[in-house]
Amino acid sequence: ITPQEHEYLDIIHNSGNHLLGLINDVLSISKMEAGRMTISPVNFDLYRLLEKIERIFLSKAMKKGIRFEIRQDEQLPKFVRTDQGKLRQVLLNLVDNAIKFTAEGHVQLDVRYDDATSQLHFEVSDTGVGIGKEEIGQLFELFSQTKSGRDTQSGTGLGLALSRQFVQLMGGDIWVESKIGEGSTFGFAIDIELATAIVEDRPGVQERVIGLAEGQESPRVLVAEDLEDNQKLIQLLLERVGITLLIVEDGAQA
């Protein structure tokens, strides 16, 4: 595809991910307000999770001309047990905010383990615009945004509220220190258990259909589907491999 088409696809992909994030946030808020929010502890590889966080944000930081790094304590355990999904979302929210509001300098994620309390400690620090003292108390309220967030018209004011709720479910709380023009540090600690085994999330082999077997007659397929977008997708997938297709809108037509 052409560079321009690639750019268009990137826009579609990023917009879709943004909408997905908003929907997930709203669903999480609904669960939280209904008192249905729970944690789902699993054994997982903490090192791998941090590697994924690093890969997600390295290019984003480089595009802004800032440095992003993750510093791990030497005593950090490799396998731990807690709610991996919620921990990942909290880290994504905090690091994304830090990079968003940092124009120069660096963003840093520090991770350490406290053996005495069996807690993981995380700190996300930046050299960004900072937050005023009068705004810090409102940071974790639903739909609340700082002046910087309102000025950039970015975000919904849900990320930090959800992050605090997730951290509290995992046995901790979020704290913040910030100075206007100097940057901010968000930190939290969560209870964990040390794990000795994990279930590997190895993806299976994905085979791709490229056509009909040699000598096979083209199958005729009747599709009943009322949504035009779905019709076009099914048509694209099936006709590409040599299937003869007839599409109708409903069961009566079929």
Buried (B, 14 or more C-beta within 10 A) or exposed (E): EEEEEEEEEEEEEEEEEEEEBEEEBEEBBEBBEEEEBEBEBBBBBBBBBBEBBBEBBBEBBEEBEBBBEBEBEEEBBEBBBBBBEBBBBBBBBBBBBBBBBBEEBBBBBBBBBEEEEBBBBBBBBBBBBBBEEEBBEEBBEBEBBBEBBEEEEEBBBBBBBBBBBBBBBBBBEBEBBBEBEEBBBBBBBBBBEEBEEBEEEEEEEEEEEEEEEEEEEEEEEEBBBEEEEEBEEBBEEBEEEEBEBEBBBEEEEE
